[in-house]
Amino acid sequence: MEVKNLHFFYEDNEEILSGINLTFDSRSTAIIGQNGAGKTTFVKLLKGLLKPTGGDVIFNGINTKESTVAGLARYIGLVFQNPNDQIFKNKVIDEVIFGPLNIGQTHQKARENSINALKIVGLYEKIDENPYDLSLSERKLISIASIVAMNTEIIIFDEPTIAQDYNGKEKIKSIIKDLSAKGRLVIAITHDMDFVAETFERTLVFAKGNVLLDGTTREVYSCIEELESAYLEPPNVTQLCQRIGVEKTFLTVEEFINYKKK
Amino acid sequence: MKKIIVENLKYKYPLTNELALKGISFDVEKGEFIGIIGKNLSGKSTLCQALVGLVPHFYKGGYGGKVVVDGLEVSKSEISELSQKVGIVFQNPFTQVTSCKLTVYEEIAFGLENMGISRGEMRERIDNSLKLLGIYKFKDRNPFDLSGGQMQRMAIAGIIAMKPEIIVLDEPTSQLDPRGSEEVFKAIQNLSKEGMTVIMVEHKMEKIAKYSDRIMLLNDGEIVDFDIPQKIFSRGDLDSYGVTAPVFTKICKGLRIKSKVTGLYPITIDEAYDLVVNYIE
């Protein structure tokens, strides 16, 4: 997927994105940045829900400007930030199977994929319940299962860890890693710096409508000053190491403990 | 002075078979900052709703025991009466928006209008809370044109403007960037120092450890422990309750270094720094 000189503004003419150039390869990619930096707008442009006011988004040779949302849906899935914006059926299974059927999977295949996805997120037992009788964390997992079941080449998550406890986060981490290992392009917006450090290969920092940093997650978290200027901070373990004056950037607790023990 | 007294609280949602809260008892002093942690479905949000009266008045269902907030017994008081004393910031800010106001400014005014606050004082309180949450520049915007994080700030501002005696916050910073989240925690800590009693549900362990006076660990509708953060996070069985200690505690547990003064593991970066920097295998 390629993004070329992408510009975007909403009706008030205030530019939200100003000239973004990016190429997405197969690496799992986190997008971090201050609230209002344009992250959600950017992923809506990738998915074709919004069209660029300048520049292009090109996926496998298809320009999103020349395609329809329906046409792109079979290739790109987006898990919304707020599950209530996404969920509209009154049974968990009906919600999850809606997307797969809509992009043309056979009924059998769609059911198989949906049940699989619900097992992955741990909600198979609640298949016949009404999503709105479930908690916000469960609804977020339903919205994730709905997109996973569509089996698209690109899967975008907008703040996947909202309302999740430790186990929920671990579950989502392993879903992202599995999808990535299967060759899917996974892109996620998140404010959870520790989650980014433990999960993603590449990290993009958005600031003021542009990409301030782009590199491996370790490289990005080494750039203390730039992160500071984007109102961000490195993961907790990285902060502790930087304070102690360790040269190397550590991303996980285990990495640091092993280093200290040596 | 006790601001919250909960005695043997039991609650079951309608059409369910299991108790969501199974006999909970605790009390909270004025001005305390209480953190509530626990895995999903452990009863955290239900307990929040029980403090403000949505449980049982809005949700109905089976209710036993007693909750007293600022002298009012919740099950015997009207929501309108309770809302003057205790405010709640919902887990999902989108749920909190009234959908009947066209600007952020009017949205914040909503609670104050219902309380019958004078016009002059309303203006003052709205301006203050918008500034406190850093969203004054969005005051003329439509609430639904805000980003997720900005909307979350608005939801908090709306309750703070009402100046409740007790504020209940259900994961108030889940959609905020790290800097914003720190700002909100600091702002709420200041309110607690001024005497507002704070109850906060949170999954960000580093933050809740740093800011809470005491932490309640919930599991399957019961209180496992209710103590100072160092004691809660020094427990060896946190995994079995589906929660994890702050990163700084985990590092020190991994290196087996405890504070010499308290005999407990550190919970903040400052405490951990002193110990880790002097660490010798």
HADDOCK unambig.tbl for C-alpha pairs under 7 A between the chains (distance, minus, plus):
assign (segid A and resid 33 and name CA) (segid B and resid 177 and name CA) 6.96 0.50 0.50
assign (segid A and resid 34 and name CA) (segid B and resid 177 and name CA) 5.32 0.50 0.50
assign (segid A and resid 35 and name CA) (segid B and resid 149 and name CA) 5.64 0.50 0.50
assign (segid A and resid 35 and name CA) (segid B and resid 150 and name CA) 6.87 0.50 0.50
assign (segid A and resid 35 and name CA) (segid B and resid 176 and name CA) 6.46 0.50 0.50
assign (segid A and resid 35 and name CA) (segid B and resid 177 and name CA) 5.88 0.50 0.50
assign (segid A and resid 36 and name CA) (segid B and resid 147 and name CA) 6.04 0.50 0.50
assign (segid A and resid 162 and name CA) (segid B and resid 174 and name CA) 5.84 0.50 0.50
assign (segid A and resid 163 and name CA) (segid B and resid 174 and name CA) 6.98 0.50 0.50
assign (segid A and resid 165 and name CA) (segid B and resid 39 and name CA) 5.46 0.50 0.50
assign (segid A and resid 165 and name CA) (segid B and resid 40 and name CA) 5.84 0.50 0.50
assign (segid A and resid 165 and name CA) (segid B and resid 203 and name CA) 6.10 0.50 0.50
assign (segid A and resid 166 and name CA) (segid B and resid 242 and name CA) 6.30 0.50 0.50
assign (segid A and resid 166 and name CA) (segid B and resid 243 and name CA) 5.72 0.50 0.50
assign (segid A and resid 166 and name CA) (segid B and resid 244 and name CA) 6.55 0.50 0.50
assign (segid A and resid 167 and name CA) (segid B and resid 242 and name CA) 6.35 0.50 0.50
assign (segid A and resid 191 and name CA) (segid B and resid 175 and name CA) 6.99 0.50 0.50
assign (segid A and resid 191 and name CA) (segid B and resid 176 and name CA) 6.73 0.50 0.50
assign (segid A and resid 191 and name CA) (segid B and resid 177 and name CA) 5.23 0.50 0.50
assign (segid A and resid 191 and name CA) (segid B and resid 178 and name CA) 6.55 0.50 0.50
assign (segid A and resid 231 and name CA) (segid B and resid 179 and name CA) 5.64 0.50 0.50
assign (segid A and resid 232 and name CA) (segid B and resid 178 and name CA) 5.78 0.50 0.50
assign (segid A and resid 232 and name CA) (segid B and resid 179 and name CA) 6.06 0.50 0.50
assign (segid A and resid 233 and name CA) (segid B and resid 178 and name CA) 6.53 0.50 0.50
assign (segid A and resid 236 and name CA) (segid B and resid 247 and name CA) 6.48 0.50 0.50
assign (segid A and resid 237 and name CA) (segid B and resid 247 and name CA) 6.47 0.50 0.50
assign (segid A and resid 240 and name CA) (segid B and resid 269 and name CA) 6.46 0.50 0.50
assign (segid A and resid 240 and name CA) (segid B and resid 273 and name CA) 6.78 0.50 0.50
assign (segid A and resid 244 and name CA) (segid B and resid 273 and name CA) 6.97 0.50 0.50
assign (segid A and resid 244 and name CA) (segid B and resid 277 and name CA) 6.16 0.50 0.50
assign (segid A and resid 253 and name CA) (segid B and resid 247 and name CA) 6.89 0.50 0.50
assign (segid A and resid 253 and name CA) (segid B and resid 251 and name CA) 6.03 0.50 0.50
assign (segid A and resid 257 and name CA) (segid B and resid 251 and name CA) 6.36 0.50 0.50
assign (segid A and resid 257 and name CA) (segid B and resid 254 and name CA) 6.32 0.50 0.50
assign (segid A and resid 257 and name CA) (segid B and resid 255 and name CA) 6.54 0.50 0.50
assign (segid A and resid 261 and name CA) (segid B and resid 281 and name CA) 6.31 0.50 0.50
